[in-house]
Amino acid sequence: MIFNRFKKNGLSSGQRAEATALKYLKQHSLRYITKNYSCRAGEIDLIMEDGEVLVFVEVRYRKHSTHGTAAETITASKQNKIRTTAQNYMLTNKIGELQALRFDVVAIDNDNISWIKNAF
């Protein structure tokens, strides 16, 4: 019932999924940087730090797996948009190219959370 805890406060399912993912990642010692970073190329749901590693997180939610799991919905095109957006974030914030980084996915299928590190 982790996901449904956010149901009654007027948030959309996407916003609830992001709030659930943020809470989950914080419980696993990641430090929050920002959410919903966007530029012309696309949007990154969450940007966190895991120790010295900058983590770009895509959050996906599926109530039913009829059309695939949440993690299965991240296409190659979506991955490329996230990479390009991450590059923009790093340039805009003057983060050096030697900064360690990774791309994670938090997939929420109904109330089951899967955290996929280094997803792509």
N, C-alpha and C positions, 0 to 999 in steps of 0.2 A: 504494500500500500504506500510505498514511498512516493510514487508519482502523484497519487490522488490527494496527498496532503495539501497540495497547492491548488486544488480544484475550486475551492469556494471563494477565492479572493479576486475573481474576475479576470484572471489571466487566460490567454489563449493556450491551446495544447502545446504549441511550440515554446511559449514563454515558460510554461510549467515544466516542460522537459529540460529547458536550459537551467532553470532554478534547481531542479532535482540533480542535474549533472554537476552544477557548481557546488552544491552542498556535498555531494558524493566525493568529488575530487578534493575539496577542502578537508574532508574526513580522512583522506589518504595523503595528507600533508603537502598538497600542492598549494601554491600561493597565487591568489587571484591578482591578475593584472588589469584586464578589461573584458568587456563582453560586447558582442555585436559590432565589432570593428568592420567598417565597410569603406570601400573605395569603388572606383569605376569597374574594377575587375570582378568584385564579388564581396562576400561577407564571411567573416570568421566568427563563429558563435562565442567561443571563449578563448582567451589567451591567458595562460597560467605559467608558473615557474615550478619546475620539479628540481629542486637543488639549483644547479647551475644551468639547467636546460630550459630553454624557452619552448613552451608547448602550445601548439595551435590545435584547438579541439573542435571537431565537428560533432554536433549533437543531433541524433536522429531518434524519432519516436514513431512507433507503430502500435496501434491499439490491437490490430489483428494481423496475423502473418499470411493472410490469404494471397497477397501479392508480394510475398517475400518478407524477410526479416528487416529490421531497421538498418542493420549494417549492410545488407545487400543492396540498399538503395543508393549507395555512394558510388556513382559512376566515375569512369576515367575523366570525363569532362568536368565533373564536380571537383575531383581531386586537383586537376590543373588550375581551376579557378581559385581554389584554396591556396595552392602554392604561389600563384601570382599575387594574390591578396597578401599573403605572408611576406613576400618580397617587398611589396609596397609599404607594409607596416614597418619592416626593418629599415627601409630607406627613409621613411618619414620620421622615424624615431631615432635615426642615426645609430642603429645597432650594427656593429661590424659583422662582416661575412664569416668571421671565425667563431661567432657565437654558436654554441651547440644548440640544436633545435630538433624537434620531432613533431610529427603529425599524429594525433590520437583521435579516436572515435569513441564517444560514449553512446551506445545504442540502448534504447529503452524499448523493450517489447512488452507491452502491457505494463506489468510491474517488475519485470526482470531487467536488471541493469548489467550491461557488459561493457567493460572498459578495455578497449583494444589499443595498446601502446604500439607506436611505430606502425600504424595501420597502413600507411602508404608513404 
